[in-house]
Amino acid sequence: MNTRTVMHDADIARALTRISHEILESNKGPEGLVLLGIPTRGVTLANRIGPLVGEFGGTSVPVGALDVTMYRDDLHRNPTRAPRRTEIPAGGIDGKTVVLVDDVLFSGRSIRAALDALQDIGRPAAVRLATLIDRGHRELPIRPDFVGKNLPSARDERVNVRLAEVDGVEEVTIES
């Protein structure tokens, strides 16, 4: 197995700073924003982006978590997935611009599940997608609004995002 590192801690920090600025610019400020991370690493990334958006925008932005486990279309193939907690910030999502945050966008199926999960929680004014890595190979018509790095890869390669809070190390690697 061949593994190469494509992003280090400084690269990840720069990408999250850029994504935070782009979110603010797209929304014309922090008003009405809610960030929802998709477990596991999407929650960690949302918890990093939220304070950056708040710092650059001058006011705090609510951050939560959206578990999509029970909305996935592959549960029959992977039934051992343990559901995580969904945590919607006080004030909910109705009428807000929700930014879904995930680590890697691949087929688009996790995001489709997230959209289904959102419908059961409320009715946002708009839904946007921020992802650290967009590796292509979409199976559904889903495209991120904010991307840290476009990383073309082969279908049989594996992209690993490792974050200090979860993995004790900060990097993005590709295994072939």
URRA-V868567 format. One line per field, one symbol per residue. burial: 1 if it has 9 or more other ideal C-beta (glycine too) atoms within 8 Angstrom, else 0. A space follows every 10 residues. Layout:
burial: ???
This chain:
burial: 0000001000 1100111111 1111011001 0011111110 1111111111 1111011000 1111111110 0100100000 0001010110 0110011111 1111110111 1111111100 1001001111 1111100101 0101111110 1010001010 1110010000 111111
